[in-house]
Structures are given as C-alpha cells and as structure tokens.
Amino acid sequence: MKPFAYVKPADVAGAVRAVSDEPGAKFIGGGTNLVDLMREGVERPDTVVDVTGLPLDTVDELPGGGLRIGALVRNSTLAADERVRARFPVLSQALLAGASAQLRNMATVGGNLLQRTRCPYFYDHAAACNKREPGGGCDALGGFNRSHAVLGVSGSCIASHPSDMCVALAALDAVVEVESVRGTRRIPMTGFHRLPGDTPEIETELAPDELVTAVELPPVPFAARSRYRKVRDRASYAFALVSVAAALEVRDGAVTAARLALGGLAAKPWRAREAERILLGGPAGEEPFTRAAEAELAGADVRPGNAFKVHLARATIVATLRELNTGEGTA
C-alpha cells in the first residue's frame, strides 16, 4: 500500500478545506470500500481525511414526513430506524439486503453513495480497464461479464453499480446535500451518478473536493407500501444480478402512483421512467406490469454472458409489482 498522510478534522469546514488544499486527498468514513481499493492499489490517495468525528450521524424530521439522513449514519442504524421502516420500508429492506451485518455496522450512508464497482477487471491490474486507467480499454466487453450492465452501457465500460441503498434512494427521489469551500449544493439522487459514456472514470456529479453531508427523503405517503427485491447468486453477502425498488398506489383497480428503480443493470441506479409512465393511470395487473417491464428493458445492450439479465429483470419487476398490488408477502 502506498504511504499516505492522515488528517482528522474537527468540523465540516476543516474537512472540506483539507481536501481542497490537497488534490490527492480522499475522505474516509467507514472505509468498507476505500480501504479495500487502497490495499489493491486501485485508489492511491496522498492524504486520507477521516470524517467519522463530524456531527453528521443523525436522522432528523423534515416537514410533511420527510427525513434528513446524516452522511455518517451507519447502514445498520438507518435500516433499524422505526420512521424509515414505517414510511420508507423499501429503503430499510435495501439496506438489510446489502453486505453483511458486520459491514453494515461500519458502512455509512455517504460512503454507500460513493462505493465503486465490483467488476473484477477493475480490481485486476493485469486487465484493461478504462475506469481504472482511462484509455486502457475494457476487457469485460469480451470477457466474463455475467454480472455486468445491460442498460446505459458504452463501448468504454459495462460495469454495474453495486449499491442496494442507492436503488431505493433513486426510487424515492432523494436529494444529496454536499459541501465544499464554495458552499452547499443539492443534487437529485437520480442525477448524482453518471453513465459511463466516454469517461467511465467519472462516476458521479460530485467534485473531488465536495463532501456528502446528508441525504434528504421528501415525503412520499404511498411509499409506506413499497418493496425491495434482490436476486443474487446466494442469500447473503452477494451483489445483485437484478434488484427492484418499487412503490405502488392502486385505487379502484387503477395505478394512481408508481415509483420504480432497478439495480444490477446499469452503471448507476436506473430509474425506470418509461415503466412508470406506462403504469400510471392504467389497470393494475399481470399484463400491464409485464408491458411496462418490457418497455423499460427494450433498449438493453446485452452480451452472451449477461443476456439472461433481461429476462430475469422482467420477471423480478412483475413479481415485485404483483406483490405490492395484492399485498402478498407484505405486512
């Protein structure tokens, strides 16, 4: 591991100033992803700025029933919060579907937002990876790509985004608050992460010197009836092949409100806008659910190794919507 300096600032202003003054610096919270990347030589910061002592670890009420979640709230704490479980169960379920209990006890909300792909070629210095070394090529395109993306991909990168939490946040229209020496700004969750295009190494809209300070959940009353479904190779400590975060409101047999986001299928949490458009105002049932899923997946760009994901995603979307519509499997 490359030697690095360690700084632990006393406040947010000191933290953002430390990174602004040192272009080679990185913020660290729980360290559940960054430390691994440093050990593998993928991340090589000159300075690590430890933000774990900052007052960003509370979940606070917002007007109308929304919540403001500090960036240092641990994943396990957020998943267990009674307000989250009651108002936004999709988020609690997504958090509990991620990693292991030990990692959830360390991982922070801010860190979860910024975790990087688990593409094996990204970690392998003997492999070509445009995300790790821009312009180096992408061995995943013709290699082992069973877990890779099928939506929003490019000729430069087909890596998928690993987070469960972020899929739920995208469905809930969360807003990310960030701080720098230039001040505070707010970024909609659906626009926080970027698709690869020609610059897969740039993964978010976050500037290098900006610190995530909070995530805000606006009130979404019908999200009390929401669900996160994750399909993976084993029942725990595995990343999603496909995941679905959904909330559905049905009155007199018609869909009056719908939120849908997909995980495991793109380089970012994929908000299923086309599926939502088809669902809204139409009847609730197997055929319209299937039609909405197929429309959302129509633009998939597959390879022999991951073509199965389209069929799996369609089935998972339909099953999740069916469950919400009938109440099957929900409290």
Beta strands, then each sheet from edge to edge (+ up, - down):
strand 1: 5-7
strand 2: 25-28
strand 3: 47-50
strand 4: 59-61
strand 5: 67-70
strand 6: 175-180
strand 7: 183-188
strand 8: 211-217
strand 9: 226-231
strand 10: 242-251
strand 11: 254-263
strand 12: 270-271
sheet 1: 1+ 3+ 2+
sheet 2: 4+ 5- 8+ 6- 7+
sheet 3: 9+ 10- 11+ 12-
end
